[in-house]
Amino acid sequence: MQVFICFIQVDQYIHRILVEEDAKDSQERNEELFHASADAGEKLYRKGDFAESGISNLDSYLLKKVFINL
């Protein structure tokens, strides 16, 4: 079963993209997204937050940190 979550704000969408990119291994990661998001992205997500959170499942992290933290 797959759950689709509707984004309420653009910030949530950007936050999700940054988290998903950071969760990839370094060879697959697109660093340009972090540079392009600049200051706005840093307010939403700091690179390494996912790893530091101790949450091993990406979907759980997204639910807890992106969609519940409105």
N, CA, C and O atoms as a Tripos MOL2 file, in Angstrom:
@<TRIPOS>MOLECULE
protein
  280   279    70     0     0
PROTEIN
NO_CHARGES

@<TRIPOS>ATOM
      1 N           0.8410   -1.1780    0.0000 N.3       1 MET1
      2 CA          0.0000    0.0000    0.0000 C.3       1 MET1
      3 C           0.8880    1.2430    0.0000 C.2       1 MET1
      4 O           1.8590    1.3180    0.7530 O.2       1 MET1
      5 N           0.5620    2.1920   -0.8230 N.am      2 GLN2
      6 CA          1.3290    3.4230   -0.9000 C.3       2 GLN2
      7 C           0.4370    4.5810   -0.5080 C.2       2 GLN2
      8 O          -0.7200    4.6600   -0.9210 O.2       2 GLN2
      9 N           0.9920    5.4840    0.2990 N.am      3 VAL3
     10 CA          0.2440    6.6440    0.7560 C.3       3 VAL3
     11 C           0.7690    7.8660    0.0230 C.2       3 VAL3
     12 O           1.9770    8.0930   -0.0340 O.2       3 VAL3
     13 N          -0.1270    8.6390   -0.5280 N.am      4 PHE4
     14 CA          0.2530    9.8730   -1.1960 C.3       4 PHE4
     15 C          -0.0870   11.0350   -0.2820 C.2       4 PHE4
     16 O          -1.2110   11.1500    0.2070 O.2       4 PHE4
     17 N           0.8880   11.8870   -0.0590 N.am      5 ILE5
     18 CA          0.6890   13.0160    0.8260 C.3       5 ILE5
     19 C           0.6410   14.2850   -0.0090 C.2       5 ILE5
     20 O           1.4850   14.5060   -0.8780 O.2       5 ILE5
     21 N          -0.3450   15.1010    0.2620 N.am      6 CYS6
     22 CA         -0.5030   16.3560   -0.4520 C.3       6 CYS6
     23 C           0.3190   17.4340    0.2540 C.2       6 CYS6
     24 O           0.2280   17.5940    1.4720 O.2       6 CYS6
     25 N           1.1080   18.1580   -0.5040 N.am      7 PHE7
     26 CA          1.9070   19.2230    0.0730 C.3       7 PHE7
     27 C           1.0200   20.4200    0.3430 C.2       7 PHE7
     28 O           0.2590   20.8540   -0.5230 O.2       7 PHE7
     29 N           1.1220   20.9470    1.5450 N.am      8 ILE8
     30 CA          0.3330   22.1100    1.9120 C.3       8 ILE8
     31 C           1.0770   23.3820    1.5180 C.2       8 ILE8
     32 O           0.4570   24.3740    1.1370 O.2       8 ILE8
     33 N           2.3980   23.3520    1.6100 N.am      9 GLN9
     34 CA          3.1990   24.5310    1.3200 C.3       9 GLN9
     35 C           4.3620   24.1640    0.3980 C.2       9 GLN9
     36 O           4.8070   23.0170    0.3620 O.2       9 GLN9
     37 N           4.8320   25.1390   -0.3290 N.am     10 VAL10
     38 CA          5.9840   24.9490   -1.2010 C.3      10 VAL10
     39 C           7.2000   24.5540   -0.3640 C.2      10 VAL10
     40 O           8.0220   23.7480   -0.7990 O.2      10 VAL10
     41 N           7.3110   25.1240    0.8360 N.am     11 ASP11
     42 CA          8.4250   24.7970    1.7370 C.3      11 ASP11
     43 C           8.5190   23.3030    1.9930 C.2      11 ASP11
     44 O           9.6160   22.7460    2.0420 O.2      11 ASP11
     45 N           7.3790   22.6550    2.1570 N.am     12 GLN12
     46 CA          7.3760   21.2120    2.3990 C.3      12 GLN12
     47 C           7.9370   20.4630    1.2020 C.2      12 GLN12
     48 O           8.6800   19.4950    1.3640 O.2      12 GLN12
     49 N           7.5910   20.8980    0.0220 N.am     13 TYR13
     50 CA          8.0730   20.2450   -1.1900 C.3      13 TYR13
     51 C           9.5900   20.4000   -1.3120 C.2      13 TYR13
     52 O          10.2920   19.4340   -1.6100 O.2      13 TYR13
     53 N          10.0920   21.6090   -1.0840 N.am     14 ILE14
     54 CA         11.5310   21.8570   -1.1440 C.3      14 ILE14
     55 C          12.2540   21.0500   -0.0750 C.2      14 ILE14
     56 O          13.2930   20.4460   -0.3440 O.2      14 ILE14
     57 N          11.7090   21.0390    1.1300 N.am     15 HIS15
     58 CA         12.2900   20.2790    2.2330 C.3      15 HIS15
     59 C          12.4080   18.8070    1.8560 C.2      15 HIS15
     60 O          13.4490   18.1860    2.0670 O.2      15 HIS15
     61 N          11.3520   18.2620    1.3060 N.am     16 ARG16
     62 CA         11.3500   16.8500    0.9080 C.3      16 ARG16
     63 C          12.4200   16.5620   -0.1440 C.2      16 ARG16
     64 O          13.1440   15.5720   -0.0380 O.2      16 ARG16
     65 N          12.5210   17.4100   -1.1450 N.am     17 ILE17
     66 CA         13.5130   17.2070   -2.2060 C.3      17 ILE17
     67 C          14.9230   17.2120   -1.6250 C.2      17 ILE17
     68 O          15.7490   16.3770   -1.9950 O.2      17 ILE17
     69 N          15.2040   18.1500   -0.7150 N.am     18 LEU18
     70 CA         16.5340   18.2320   -0.1090 C.3      18 LEU18
     71 C          16.8450   17.0020    0.7360 C.2      18 LEU18
     72 O          17.9630   16.4880    0.6930 O.2      18 LEU18
     73 N          15.8720   16.5280    1.5010 N.am     19 VAL19
     74 CA         16.0770   15.3320    2.3210 C.3      19 VAL19
     75 C          16.3460   14.1240    1.4350 C.2      19 VAL19
     76 O          17.2870   13.3680    1.6800 O.2      19 VAL19
     77 N          15.5270   13.9400    0.4110 N.am     20 GLU20
     78 CA         15.6990   12.7880   -0.4780 C.3      20 GLU20
     79 C          17.0600   12.8270   -1.1770 C.2      20 GLU20
     80 O          17.6900   11.7870   -1.3680 O.2      20 GLU20
     81 N          17.5040   14.0030   -1.5500 N.am     21 GLU21
     82 CA         18.8010   14.1320   -2.2130 C.3      21 GLU21
     83 C          19.9310   13.8180   -1.2310 C.2      21 GLU21
     84 O          20.9030   13.1540   -1.5900 O.2      21 GLU21
     85 N          19.8030   14.2910   -0.0110 N.am     22 ASP22
     86 CA         20.8190   14.0590    1.0100 C.3      22 ASP22
     87 C          20.8980   12.5870    1.4080 C.2      22 ASP22
     88 O          21.9610   12.1030    1.7980 O.2      22 ASP22
     89 N          19.7850   11.8810    1.3100 N.am     23 ALA23
     90 CA         19.7480   10.4650    1.6910 C.3      23 ALA23
     91 C          20.4770    9.5720    0.6810 C.2      23 ALA23
     92 O          20.8340    8.4360    0.9930 O.2      23 ALA23
     93 N          20.6940   10.0920   -0.5180 N.am     24 LYS24
     94 CA         21.4140    9.3130   -1.5350 C.3      24 LYS24
     95 C          22.8890    9.2370   -1.1620 C.2      24 LYS24
     96 O          23.3870   10.0840   -0.4200 O.2      24 LYS24
     97 N          23.5960    8.2130   -1.6800 N.am     25 ASP25
     98 CA         25.0360    8.1830   -1.4330 C.3      25 ASP25
     99 C          25.7130    9.2850   -2.2420 C.2      25 ASP25
    100 O          25.1620    9.7710   -3.2300 O.2      25 ASP25
    101 N          26.8910    9.6650   -1.8200 N.am     26 SER26
    102 CA         27.5540   10.8520   -2.3580 C.3      26 SER26
    103 C          27.7570   10.8270   -3.8690 C.2      26 SER26
    104 O          27.7840   11.8850   -4.4980 O.2      26 SER26
    105 N          27.9010    9.6550   -4.4600 N.am     27 GLN27
    106 CA         28.1050    9.5790   -5.9040 C.3      27 GLN27
    107 C          26.8330    9.8800   -6.6900 C.2      27 GLN27
    108 O          26.9020   10.3410   -7.8290 O.2      27 GLN27
    109 N          25.6830    9.6230   -6.0940 N.am     28 GLU28
    110 CA         24.3990    9.8660   -6.7630 C.3      28 GLU28
    111 C          23.8210   11.2400   -6.4490 C.2      28 GLU28
    112 O          22.9560   11.7270   -7.1770 O.2      28 GLU28
    113 N          24.2820   11.8600   -5.3870 N.am     29 ARG29
    114 CA         23.7060   13.1100   -4.8910 C.3      29 ARG29
    115 C          23.9620   14.2660   -5.8590 C.2      29 ARG29
    116 O          25.0500   14.3950   -6.4200 O.2      29 ARG29
    117 N          22.9530   15.0910   -6.0390 N.am     30 ASN30
    118 CA         23.0590   16.2770   -6.8740 C.3      30 ASN30
    119 C          23.2820   17.4830   -5.9630 C.2      30 ASN30
    120 O          22.3350   18.0420   -5.4110 O.2      30 ASN30
    121 N          24.5360   17.8730   -5.8170 N.am     31 GLU31
    122 CA         24.8910   18.9830   -4.9270 C.3      31 GLU31
    123 C          24.3130   20.3070   -5.4130 C.2      31 GLU31
    124 O          24.1620   21.2440   -4.6290 O.2      31 GLU31
    125 N          23.9940   20.3880   -6.6840 N.am     32 GLU32
    126 CA         23.4410   21.6240   -7.2360 C.3      32 GLU32
    127 C          22.1270   22.0180   -6.5600 C.2      32 GLU32
    128 O          21.8290   23.2050   -6.4300 O.2      32 GLU32
    129 N          21.3480   21.0370   -6.1330 N.am     33 LEU33
    130 CA         20.0880   21.3580   -5.4560 C.3      33 LEU33
    131 C          20.3270   22.1270   -4.1710 C.2      33 LEU33
    132 O          19.5760   23.0450   -3.8420 O.2      33 LEU33
    133 N          21.3650   21.7560   -3.4450 N.am     34 PHE34
    134 CA         21.6720   22.4520   -2.1940 C.3      34 PHE34
    135 C          22.1560   23.8720   -2.4710 C.2      34 PHE34
    136 O          21.8220   24.8000   -1.7350 O.2      34 PHE34
    137 N          22.9340   24.0370   -3.5240 N.am     35 HIS35
    138 CA         23.4120   25.3720   -3.8870 C.3      35 HIS35
    139 C          22.2600   26.2300   -4.4050 C.2      35 HIS35
    140 O          22.1750   27.4160   -4.0860 O.2      35 HIS35
    141 N          21.3840   25.6380   -5.1930 N.am     36 ALA36
    142 CA         20.2660   26.3840   -5.7830 C.3      36 ALA36
    143 C          19.2600   26.8400   -4.7230 C.2      36 ALA36
    144 O          18.6400   27.8930   -4.8670 O.2      36 ALA36
    145 N          19.1020   26.0590   -3.6750 N.am     37 SER37
    146 CA         18.1200   26.4170   -2.6550 C.3      37 SER37
    147 C          18.6440   27.5070   -1.7240 C.2      37 SER37
    148 O          17.8620   28.1580   -1.0310 O.2      37 SER37
    149 N          19.9570   27.7100   -1.7040 N.am     38 ALA38
    150 CA         20.6230   28.7920   -0.9640 C.3      38 ALA38
    151 C          20.0870   28.9650    0.4530 C.2      38 ALA38
    152 O          19.9110   27.9820    1.1730 O.2      38 ALA38
    153 N          19.8290   30.1950    0.8550 N.am     39 ASP39
    154 CA         19.4170   30.4950    2.2280 C.3      39 ASP39
    155 C          18.0620   29.8840    2.5790 C.2      39 ASP39
    156 O          17.8530   29.4220    3.7010 O.2      39 ASP39
    157 N          17.1480   29.8860    1.6160 N.am     40 ALA40
    158 CA         15.8200   29.3190    1.8780 C.3      40 ALA40
    159 C          15.9310   27.8420    2.2210 C.2      40 ALA40
    160 O          15.2610   27.3580    3.1340 O.2      40 ALA40
    161 N          16.7750   27.1310    1.4900 N.am     41 GLY41
    162 CA         16.9560   25.7040    1.7450 C.3      41 GLY41
    163 C          17.5950   25.4320    3.0960 C.2      41 GLY41
    164 O          17.2230   24.4730    3.7730 O.2      41 GLY41
    165 N          18.5510   26.2620    3.4990 N.am     42 GLU42
    166 CA         19.2130   26.0720    4.7860 C.3      42 GLU42
    167 C          18.2540   26.2640    5.9480 C.2      42 GLU42
    168 O          18.4210   25.6380    6.9950 O.2      42 GLU42
    169 N          17.2590   27.1150    5.7850 N.am     43 LYS43
    170 CA         16.2570   27.3110    6.8360 C.3      43 LYS43
    171 C          15.3670   26.0780    6.9720 C.2      43 LYS43
    172 O          14.8500   25.7970    8.0530 O.2      43 LYS43
    173 N          15.1910   25.3450    5.8750 N.am     44 LEU44
    174 CA         14.3300   24.1670    5.8740 C.3      44 LEU44
    175 C          15.0810   22.9000    6.2500 C.2      44 LEU44
    176 O          14.5700   22.0600    6.9910 O.2      44 LEU44
    177 N          16.2990   22.7670    5.7330 N.am     45 TYR45
    178 CA         17.0330   21.5170    5.9130 C.3      45 TYR45
    179 C          18.5250   21.7620    5.8000 C.2      45 TYR45
    180 O          18.9940   22.3890    4.8500 O.2      45 TYR45
    181 N          19.2620   21.2660    6.7700 N.am     46 ARG46
    182 CA         20.7160   21.3480    6.7430 C.3      46 ARG46
    183 C          21.2610   19.9970    6.3230 C.2      46 ARG46
    184 O          20.8690   18.9660    6.8700 O.2      46 ARG46
    185 N          22.1610   19.9990    5.3560 N.am     47 LYS47
    186 CA         22.7080   18.7460    4.8460 C.3      47 LYS47
    187 C          23.2770   17.9360    6.0070 C.2      47 LYS47
    188 O          24.0580   18.4480    6.8090 O.2      47 LYS47
    189 N          22.8810   16.6760    6.0850 N.am     48 GLY48
    190 CA         23.3190   15.7890    7.1510 C.3      48 GLY48
    191 C          22.2900   15.5900    8.2440 C.2      48 GLY48
    192 O          22.4650   14.7190    9.0960 O.2      48 GLY48
    193 N          21.2120   16.3790    8.2440 N.am     49 ASP49
    194 CA         20.1760   16.2510    9.2800 C.3      49 ASP49
    195 C          19.5430   14.8660    9.2990 C.2      49 ASP49
    196 O          19.2550   14.3270   10.3670 O.2      49 ASP49
    197 N          19.3280   14.2930    8.1270 N.am     50 PHE50
    198 CA         18.7070   12.9620    8.0700 C.3      50 PHE50
    199 C          19.5870   11.9350    8.7730 C.2      50 PHE50
    200 O          19.0970   11.1650    9.6000 O.2      50 PHE50
    201 N          20.8700   11.9120    8.4580 N.am     51 ALA51
    202 CA         21.7950   10.9550    9.0700 C.3      51 ALA51
    203 C          21.9020   11.1890   10.5730 C.2      51 ALA51
    204 O          21.9480   10.2340   11.3490 O.2      51 ALA51
    205 N          21.9420   12.4530   10.9850 N.am     52 GLU52
    206 CA         22.0680   12.7870   12.4040 C.3      52 GLU52
    207 C          20.8070   12.4770   13.2040 C.2      52 GLU52
    208 O          20.8640   12.3370   14.4260 O.2      52 GLU52
    209 N          19.6810   12.3710   12.5280 N.am     53 SER53
    210 CA         18.4050   12.1580   13.2310 C.3      53 SER53
    211 C          18.3090   10.7780   13.8860 C.2      53 SER53
    212 O          17.5810   10.5940   14.8610 O.2      53 SER53
    213 N          19.0510    9.8160   13.3410 N.am     54 GLY54
    214 CA         18.9670    8.4530   13.8680 C.3      54 GLY54
    215 C          17.7630    7.6850   13.3340 C.2      54 GLY54
    216 O          17.5730    6.5190   13.6780 O.2      54 GLY54
    217 N          16.9560    8.3220   12.5040 N.am     55 ILE55
    218 CA         15.8110    7.6620   11.8830 C.3      55 ILE55
    219 C          16.3260    6.9640   10.6260 C.2      55 ILE55
    220 O          16.8280    7.6160    9.7100 O.2      55 ILE55
    221 N          16.2020    5.6460   10.5840 N.am     56 SER56
    222 CA         16.8040    4.9020    9.4730 C.3      56 SER56
    223 C          15.9210    4.8430    8.2290 C.2      56 SER56
    224 O          16.4180    4.5920    7.1310 O.2      56 SER56
    225 N          14.6460    5.0660    8.3850 N.am     57 ASN57
    226 CA         13.7150    4.9650    7.2620 C.3      57 ASN57
    227 C          13.3940    6.3550    6.7210 C.2      57 ASN57
    228 O          12.9190    7.2200    7.4570 O.2      57 ASN57
    229 N          13.6510    6.5590    5.4510 N.am     58 LEU58
    230 CA         13.4280    7.8650    4.8260 C.3      58 LEU58
    231 C          11.9670    8.3000    4.9160 C.2      58 LEU58
    232 O          11.6900    9.4580    5.2300 O.2      58 LEU58
    233 N          11.0390    7.3980    4.6470 N.am     59 ASP59
    234 CA          9.6120    7.7480    4.7040 C.3      59 ASP59
    235 C           9.2010    8.1820    6.1150 C.2      59 ASP59
    236 O           8.4160    9.1170    6.2730 O.2      59 ASP59
    237 N           9.7250    7.5130    7.1250 N.am     60 SER60
    238 CA          9.4230    7.8910    8.5150 C.3      60 SER60
    239 C           9.9660    9.2760    8.8260 C.2      60 SER60
    240 O           9.3010   10.0800    9.4800 O.2      60 SER60
    241 N          11.1720    9.5490    8.3550 N.am     61 TYR61
    242 CA         11.7690   10.8700    8.5720 C.3      61 TYR61
    243 C          10.9130   11.9470    7.9080 C.2      61 TYR61
    244 O          10.6040   12.9720    8.5180 O.2      61 TYR61
    245 N          10.5360   11.7050    6.6590 N.am     62 LEU62
    246 CA          9.7270   12.6890    5.9360 C.3      62 LEU62
    247 C           8.4090   12.9490    6.6510 C.2      62 LEU62
    248 O           7.9890   14.0990    6.7850 O.2      62 LEU62
    249 N           7.7670   11.9030    7.1050 N.am     63 LEU63
    250 CA          6.5030   12.0730    7.8040 C.3      63 LEU63
    251 C           6.6880   12.8850    9.0770 C.2      63 LEU63
    252 O           5.9220   13.8070    9.3570 O.2      63 LEU63
    253 N           7.7050   12.5340    9.8360 N.am     64 LYS64
    254 CA          7.9090   13.2010   11.1310 C.3      64 LYS64
    255 C           8.4190   14.6290   10.9880 C.2      64 LYS64
    256 O           7.9190   15.5300   11.6620 O.2      64 LYS64
    257 N           9.3960   14.8490   10.1290 N.am     65 LYS65
    258 CA         10.0660   16.1450   10.0600 C.3      65 LYS65
    259 C           9.5020   17.0940    9.0230 C.2      65 LYS65
    260 O           9.6110   18.3110    9.1790 O.2      65 LYS65
    261 N           8.9040   16.5700    7.9750 N.am     66 VAL66
    262 CA          8.4170   17.4390    6.9020 C.3      66 VAL66
    263 C           6.9160   17.6730    7.0100 C.2      66 VAL66
    264 O           6.4630   18.8160    6.9570 O.2      66 VAL66
    265 N           6.1490   16.6120    7.1580 N.am     67 PHE67
    266 CA          4.6970   16.7390    7.0650 C.3      67 PHE67
    267 C           4.0020   16.9820    8.3960 C.2      67 PHE67
    268 O           2.9180   17.5660    8.4180 O.2      67 PHE67
    269 N           4.5860   16.5560    9.4920 N.am     68 ILE68
    270 CA          3.9410   16.7700   10.7850 C.3      68 ILE68
    271 C           4.3910   18.1000   11.3860 C.2      68 ILE68
    272 O           3.6410   18.7170   12.1430 O.2      68 ILE68
    273 N           5.5870   18.5460   11.0650 N.am     69 ASN69
    274 CA          6.1100   19.8210   11.5630 C.3      69 ASN69
    275 C           5.6080   20.9710   10.7180 C.2      69 ASN69
    276 O           6.3900   21.5800    9.9880 O.2      69 ASN69
    277 N           4.3560   21.2770   10.7930 N.am     70 LEU70
    278 CA          3.7900   22.3830    9.9810 C.3      70 LEU70
    279 C           3.9580   23.6970   10.6850 C.2      70 LEU70
    280 O           3.5470   24.7340   10.1620 O.2      70 LEU70
@<TRIPOS>BOND
     1     1     2 1
     2     2     3 1
     3     3     4 2
     4     3     5 am
     5     5     6 1
     6     6     7 1
     7     7     8 2
     8     7     9 am
     9     9    10 1
    10    10    11 1
    11    11    12 2
    12    11    13 am
    13    13    14 1
    14    14    15 1
    15    15    16 2
    16    15    17 am
    17    17    18 1
    18    18    19 1
    19    19    20 2
    20    19    21 am
    21    21    22 1
    22    22    23 1
    23    23    24 2
    24    23    25 am
    25    25    26 1
    26    26    27 1
    27    27    28 2
    28    27    29 am
    29    29    30 1
    30    30    31 1
    31    31    32 2
    32    31    33 am
    33    33    34 1
    34    34    35 1
    35    35    36 2
    36    35    37 am
    37    37    38 1
    38    38    39 1
    39    39    40 2
    40    39    41 am
    41    41    42 1
    42    42    43 1
    43    43    44 2
    44    43    45 am
    45    45    46 1
    46    46    47 1
    47    47    48 2
    48    47    49 am
    49    49    50 1
    50    50    51 1
    51    51    52 2
    52    51    53 am
    53    53    54 1
    54    54    55 1
    55    55    56 2
    56    55    57 am
    57    57    58 1
    58    58    59 1
    59    59    60 2
    60    59    61 am
    61    61    62 1
    62    62    63 1
    63    63    64 2
    64    63    65 am
    65    65    66 1
    66    66    67 1
    67    67    68 2
    68    67    69 am
    69    69    70 1
    70    70    71 1
    71    71    72 2
    72    71    73 am
    73    73    74 1
    74    74    75 1
    75    75    76 2
    76    75    77 am
    77    77    78 1
    78    78    79 1
    79    79    80 2
    80    79    81 am
    81    81    82 1
    82    82    83 1
    83    83    84 2
    84    83    85 am
    85    85    86 1
    86    86    87 1
    87    87    88 2
    88    87    89 am
    89    89    90 1
    90    90    91 1
    91    91    92 2
    92    91    93 am
    93    93    94 1
    94    94    95 1
    95    95    96 2
    96    95    97 am
    97    97    98 1
    98    98    99 1
    99    99   100 2
   100    99   101 am
   101   101   102 1
   102   102   103 1
   103   103   104 2
   104   103   105 am
   105   105   106 1
   106   106   107 1
   107   107   108 2
   108   107   109 am
   109   109   110 1
   110   110   111 1
   111   111   112 2
   112   111   113 am
   113   113   114 1
   114   114   115 1
   115   115   116 2
   116   115   117 am
   117   117   118 1
   118   118   119 1
   119   119   120 2
   120   119   121 am
   121   121   122 1
   122   122   123 1
   123   123   124 2
   124   123   125 am
   125   125   126 1
   126   126   127 1
   127   127   128 2
   128   127   129 am
   129   129   130 1
   130   130   131 1
   131   131   132 2
   132   131   133 am
   133   133   134 1
   134   134   135 1
   135   135   136 2
   136   135   137 am
   137   137   138 1
   138   138   139 1
   139   139   140 2
   140   139   141 am
   141   141   142 1
   142   142   143 1
   143   143   144 2
   144   143   145 am
   145   145   146 1
   146   146   147 1
   147   147   148 2
   148   147   149 am
   149   149   150 1
   150   150   151 1
   151   151   152 2
   152   151   153 am
   153   153   154 1
   154   154   155 1
   155   155   156 2
   156   155   157 am
   157   157   158 1
   158   158   159 1
   159   159   160 2
   160   159   161 am
   161   161   162 1
   162   162   163 1
   163   163   164 2
   164   163   165 am
   165   165   166 1
   166   166   167 1
   167   167   168 2
   168   167   169 am
   169   169   170 1
   170   170   171 1
   171   171   172 2
   172   171   173 am
   173   173   174 1
   174   174   175 1
   175   175   176 2
   176   175   177 am
   177   177   178 1
   178   178   179 1
   179   179   180 2
   180   179   181 am
   181   181   182 1
   182   182   183 1
   183   183   184 2
   184   183   185 am
   185   185   186 1
   186   186   187 1
   187   187   188 2
   188   187   189 am
   189   189   190 1
   190   190   191 1
   191   191   192 2
   192   191   193 am
   193   193   194 1
   194   194   195 1
   195   195   196 2
   196   195   197 am
   197   197   198 1
   198   198   199 1
   199   199   200 2
   200   199   201 am
   201   201   202 1
   202   202   203 1
   203   203   204 2
   204   203   205 am
   205   205   206 1
   206   206   207 1
   207   207   208 2
   208   207   209 am
   209   209   210 1
   210   210   211 1
   211   211   212 2
   212   211   213 am
   213   213   214 1
   214   214   215 1
   215   215   216 2
   216   215   217 am
   217   217   218 1
   218   218   219 1
   219   219   220 2
   220   219   221 am
   221   221   222 1
   222   222   223 1
   223   223   224 2
   224   223   225 am
   225   225   226 1
   226   226   227 1
   227   227   228 2
   228   227   229 am
   229   229   230 1
   230   230   231 1
   231   231   232 2
   232   231   233 am
   233   233   234 1
   234   234   235 1
   235   235   236 2
   236   235   237 am
   237   237   238 1
   238   238   239 1
   239   239   240 2
   240   239   241 am
   241   241   242 1
   242   242   243 1
   243   243   244 2
   244   243   245 am
   245   245   246 1
   246   246   247 1
   247   247   248 2
   248   247   249 am
   249   249   250 1
   250   250   251 1
   251   251   252 2
   252   251   253 am
   253   253   254 1
   254   254   255 1
   255   255   256 2
   256   255   257 am
   257   257   258 1
   258   258   259 1
   259   259   260 2
   260   259   261 am
   261   261   262 1
   262   262   263 1
   263   263   264 2
   264   263   265 am
   265   265   266 1
   266   266   267 1
   267   267   268 2
   268   267   269 am
   269   269   270 1
   270   270   271 1
   271   271   272 2
   272   271   273 am
   273   273   274 1
   274   274   275 1
   275   275   276 2
   276   275   277 am
   277   277   278 1
   278   278   279 1
   279   279   280 2
@<TRIPOS>SUBSTRUCTURE
     1 MET1         2 RESIDUE 1 A MET
     2 GLN2         6 RESIDUE 1 A GLN
     3 VAL3        10 RESIDUE 1 A VAL
     4 PHE4        14 RESIDUE 1 A PHE
     5 ILE5        18 RESIDUE 1 A ILE
     6 CYS6        22 RESIDUE 1 A CYS
     7 PHE7        26 RESIDUE 1 A PHE
     8 ILE8        30 RESIDUE 1 A ILE
     9 GLN9        34 RESIDUE 1 A GLN
    10 VAL10       38 RESIDUE 1 A VAL
    11 ASP11       42 RESIDUE 1 A ASP
    12 GLN12       46 RESIDUE 1 A GLN
    13 TYR13       50 RESIDUE 1 A TYR
    14 ILE14       54 RESIDUE 1 A ILE
    15 HIS15       58 RESIDUE 1 A HIS
    16 ARG16       62 RESIDUE 1 A ARG
    17 ILE17       66 RESIDUE 1 A ILE
    18 LEU18       70 RESIDUE 1 A LEU
    19 VAL19       74 RESIDUE 1 A VAL
    20 GLU20       78 RESIDUE 1 A GLU
    21 GLU21       82 RESIDUE 1 A GLU
    22 ASP22       86 RESIDUE 1 A ASP
    23 ALA23       90 RESIDUE 1 A ALA
    24 LYS24       94 RESIDUE 1 A LYS
    25 ASP25       98 RESIDUE 1 A ASP
    26 SER26      102 RESIDUE 1 A SER
    27 GLN27      106 RESIDUE 1 A GLN
    28 GLU28      110 RESIDUE 1 A GLU
    29 ARG29      114 RESIDUE 1 A ARG
    30 ASN30      118 RESIDUE 1 A ASN
    31 GLU31      122 RESIDUE 1 A GLU
    32 GLU32      126 RESIDUE 1 A GLU
    33 LEU33      130 RESIDUE 1 A LEU
    34 PHE34      134 RESIDUE 1 A PHE
    35 HIS35      138 RESIDUE 1 A HIS
    36 ALA36      142 RESIDUE 1 A ALA
    37 SER37      146 RESIDUE 1 A SER
    38 ALA38      150 RESIDUE 1 A ALA
    39 ASP39      154 RESIDUE 1 A ASP
    40 ALA40      158 RESIDUE 1 A ALA
    41 GLY41      162 RESIDUE 1 A GLY
    42 GLU42      166 RESIDUE 1 A GLU
    43 LYS43      170 RESIDUE 1 A LYS
    44 LEU44      174 RESIDUE 1 A LEU
    45 TYR45      178 RESIDUE 1 A TYR
    46 ARG46      182 RESIDUE 1 A ARG
    47 LYS47      186 RESIDUE 1 A LYS
    48 GLY48      190 RESIDUE 1 A GLY
    49 ASP49      194 RESIDUE 1 A ASP
    50 PHE50      198 RESIDUE 1 A PHE
    51 ALA51      202 RESIDUE 1 A ALA
    52 GLU52      206 RESIDUE 1 A GLU
    53 SER53      210 RESIDUE 1 A SER
    54 GLY54      214 RESIDUE 1 A GLY
    55 ILE55      218 RESIDUE 1 A ILE
    56 SER56      222 RESIDUE 1 A SER
    57 ASN57      226 RESIDUE 1 A ASN
    58 LEU58      230 RESIDUE 1 A LEU
    59 ASP59      234 RESIDUE 1 A ASP
    60 SER60      238 RESIDUE 1 A SER
    61 TYR61      242 RESIDUE 1 A TYR
    62 LEU62      246 RESIDUE 1 A LEU
    63 LEU63      250 RESIDUE 1 A LEU
    64 LYS64      254 RESIDUE 1 A LYS
    65 LYS65      258 RESIDUE 1 A LYS
    66 VAL66      262 RESIDUE 1 A VAL
    67 PHE67      266 RESIDUE 1 A PHE
    68 ILE68      270 RESIDUE 1 A ILE
    69 ASN69      274 RESIDUE 1 A ASN
    70 LEU70      278 RESIDUE 1 A LEU
